[in-house]
Amino acid sequence: MDGNGTTCHRLPMAADAARCANCGAQAPLAFVATDLNRRITDEDFPYYRCAGCGLVFLHPIPGNLGRYYPSAYHEIPRSVDELLQRRRAESYKLEAVGPGAGRRLLEIGPSFGAFAALARQAGFDVQAIEMDEACCRFISEVVGAPTEHTADVRSALAGRGRYDVICMWHSLEHLPDPFDVLDELPKHVEPGGALFFATPNPESLQFRLFGKRWVHLDAPRHVNLIPHRVIEERLAKAGMRRVYFTGEDSGARECNLFGWISSVRTSVPRWERSRFESLAWKLTVPFSRILERGDRGAAYTIGFSKR
């Protein structure tokens, strides 16, 4: 029975291997995870790790992923003032994408639009694609950015022109078809324009340590955890050149801190949690920047320019 009181059915027993959607290699079963973060369901979710490219992916993908997102998944601000307070935390993204000055920007998966609001203030002409209906309404009516309500990102892109910047801040991992989307995105970037992504890092120290209990696995909402080299190789074929990479911006540091504390919480017995959480706090703050330099942090931000 799930968190809403309805009966749910467990997925079929996981196979020993599945085919990687990126490179086509056989990927062995890595582990079977459960919904530790939201506890909406007690279903089992098999994740595989490709020995060729390192992609970590859920298979099979549930038919209706939307049912695993609770109504409170997006904490939509109660007022414009609250939105303005929250958007300040998005400034590191604006530093990455550069000045607006009339440039066209498309954000895919903007949640309730904190970055979209900041980008509009910086002079960008902002549009968005979002799967949550309430978020779409808030962005369109309060933020003032036209927003398309759909979970089919590739189809939504197909009817659009080109943009100076397209960004996906922690939304790529939610897509059941990320490689179709990655192949489509360069077609919608102006020459000299940019693509930006922020996403959990399957090569992180945290994932190696916590595995299926890593908070940023977030089964089953995170369908694919993609190594940055996979994105680079895929986009290079379309003439996109990597121009930006960091695992140490303020967003990644927040992911690191949250990852250590919350993953410890789900990895030790309940009666031991307070002691281990206290230790995690003491170790994380002084050592996280040393331990998670380069591409070993919990998340990374990566940007590409179109030749």
N, C-alpha and C positions, 0 to 999 in steps of 0.2 A: 504494500500500500504506500502511495506517495505522500508528500507533505500536504496535499490538498484533500486527503482522505479518500482518493479514488484508487481502485485496484490497478496495479501496473504489472507488466510481464517482463521477466528478465530476457535479455538478449540471448540468442543461441550461444552454445559453448564456443569460445574463441578457437579459431584455427591456429595452427602452428606458424603460419606465414600468410602474408597478404602482399599484393603487388603495389609498389610505390607509384603514386600518381605523377610524380615528378620525373623520375628516371626510368621507371619500368622494372627495376630490380625487385627481387623477392625480399621482403622485409620480415624478419622474425618477430614473433610476439614479444613485446617488452614487458608488459604487465597488464592486469585487469584492474581498472580503477572504479571508484564510486564517486558519487556527488558529495564530496566532503565539505564543499564551500556553502552550498545553498540547501542541501539535504531535501531537495524537492522529490527525489525518487531513490529507491534502493536498488535500481537496476545496475548491472555490471556493464562496464564499457571497456572493450579491449583496445589497447594502444599498441602500435607496431613501430619499430625503428628501423629505417632502411640502412642496410650495411653499406650501400653505395654512396648516397648523398647525405645521410644523417637526418632526413625528414622523420619526425615523430607524428603519427596520425592515428585518428580514431577510425576503426572499421569493424562492422558496418556503421555508416552514419545513420542515426535515427531519422525517420521520415519527416517528422515535424519538429525541427530544433526549437521552434518558438515556444513550445510548451515547457521547456526547461528554463525559461526566463521568467522569474516571478514579476508580479506587477510593480514591485518596488525596486526592480533591478536598476533602473535609472532614477536617481534622487533628484527629480526635477525641482528647480528652485521655486520658492513660493512667491517671489517678487523679483522685479528688475534689480533692486538693490542687492538682493542675495546673489543674483547672477553676476553682477559687477564684482562682488567680492570673490566669487569663485574663479572668474576669468583671469585674475592676477596670477594664479598658479600655472597658467598656460603660456606665460611669457617666453619660456625657453623654446617653445615650438616656433614662436614668431621670430626669435633670434636665428633659428635654423633656416626658415624659408625666406627671410629677407624682407625688404620693404614692400608695401602694397602699391601705392601710387597708381590706382586704376587697373592693376593687374587682375586677371580672372583666376579665381581659386575655387576648386571643387573639393569638399571634404566628404569622404565616404565613411559612414559610421560615426557621426559626430555626437552621439548621445543627445544631451539637451542643449548643446551648442555653445559651451563656454569658449572654446577656441574660435568658433565661427564668429562670435560676438567680438572677440579681440581682433580677429583678422579684419572685420568690417571697420572697426575703429581705426585700424592701421591703413585703411584706404583700399583694401581688396574688394572686388566685386565677388561676393561669396554665393555659391550654391551648394546644396548638400543632398546626399542620398542616405536614408536612414530606415531601418526596418521597424522601429518602434513608433506606433501611431501617435501616442501622446507627445513624444519628443519632436516628431515632425510638426505637430500643431504648435508647440512652444517655440520652435526655431522660426517657423514661418510668421507667427503672430507677434512674438515678443522680440526675438533677435532681429527679425526682418530679412531673413535670407530664404529665398525660395528653396523648398525641400521636397524631394520626391520620396513617397512612402513605398518602399519595396525591399524585399530580401534578395531579389534577383539582381545583383549588382551588374553582372555582365550585360544583361538585357537593357538595364537602365543606361549603361554607358553607350550602347550601340546607337541610340538615338541622339547623342550629343555631339557637339563640336569639340574644339580644342581649348585647353586652359593653359595658363602660365604656370600654375602650381596645382597638383593633385596630391592630397595627403590622406593617409589612413593611420590614425593614431590608435593603436591597440584595437583594430577591427579586422585586420587580415586573418588573424588566427581563428576568427569566428566563422569564416566562409567555408562551406563545403566544397567549393570549386576555386580555391585561391589561384591555381595556375592558369585557369581560363581567364581569370580577372587580370593576373599579371601580364598575360599575353595581349590582352585588350588595351590595357592602360596606356602604353606608349603611343598608340594611335590617336590619343586624345590630349597629347602634350604638344604645345607649340615648340618649334625649334628654339633652343636656348632655354626652354622651360624645365620644370623640375618635378620629380616624384619624391615623396617622403613617406617613410613608414616608421612606426614604433611598434615593437612586438616582443613577446616573451622569447627568451633565448634558450633553446634546447641544449646548448653546449655550456650552460652556466654551471658553476660549482654547486649551486643550490639544487638543480635538477639531478645532478650526479649523486648528491647526498640523500635527497628526500624521495626521488622517484615518483611513484604514484601518489604520494602524499604531499607533493609540492603544490603550494597554494596556486601558483600560476599555471599549473596544468588545467585547473578549473573544469574537470570533466563534468558533463559532455559539451559544455559551451565552447571550449577551445578545441576545435576539431583538428587543427594542424599547427604544430610548432615547427617553424621553418628556420634552419640555419642561415645566417646572412649570406654565406657563399652561394647558396641555392638561388636566392633572389638576384644576386649579382650576375651569376652565369645566365640566368633566364633573361634578364633585362639587357645584358650585353648583346644578345642576339638581335635585339630590336634597336640597337644603336644608343642605348642608355649607358652613361659612364658614371661610376660611383664618385661622388664629390664630397660626401659627408658621412662620417661614421663616429658614433660614440656610445659607450655604455656607462657614461659618467655624467650625463646631464641631470638636471634636478628630477625629471620624471623617472629616469633609470635608478637614481639613488633612492627614490621613494619606493620603487618596486623592490629594490634590494632589501631595504629595511623591513617592509611589509612581508616580504618572502621569508626572511629569517624568523621573524616573530610568529607569523601565522602558521608556517610549516612545522615549527616546533610544537605549536599548540595541538596539531592533529597527529603528531608522530610519537608522542609519549603518553603514558597512562594519565587519565584525568587527575589522579591524586598527586602526580609529579609535575604537573604543568606549571604551576606558579614558580617553582624552583628553577625549572629549565628556561622559562620565559625571562626570568630575571637574569640568568646567565647569558641568554641570547642578547638581551639589551646591552649588557656590559661589553660583550665581545664585538657586536655588530658595529656600534658607533665608531670606535677607534680603528677597527681593522677592515671594515668593508671596502674602503677605497683601495687598500693595499691588495686584498684578496681578490677583488673583482675588477682589476684593471683590464684594459683591452676588451676582448670579447668573451670574458668569463662572468660578466654580471648577469643579473636576473632578466634584464631586458636590454635591447639596443635600439638606437635611432639611426636610420640610414637614409641617405638622400642620393638622388641620381639626376644628372643633367642630360638633356637630349641634344645630340650633336646637330 
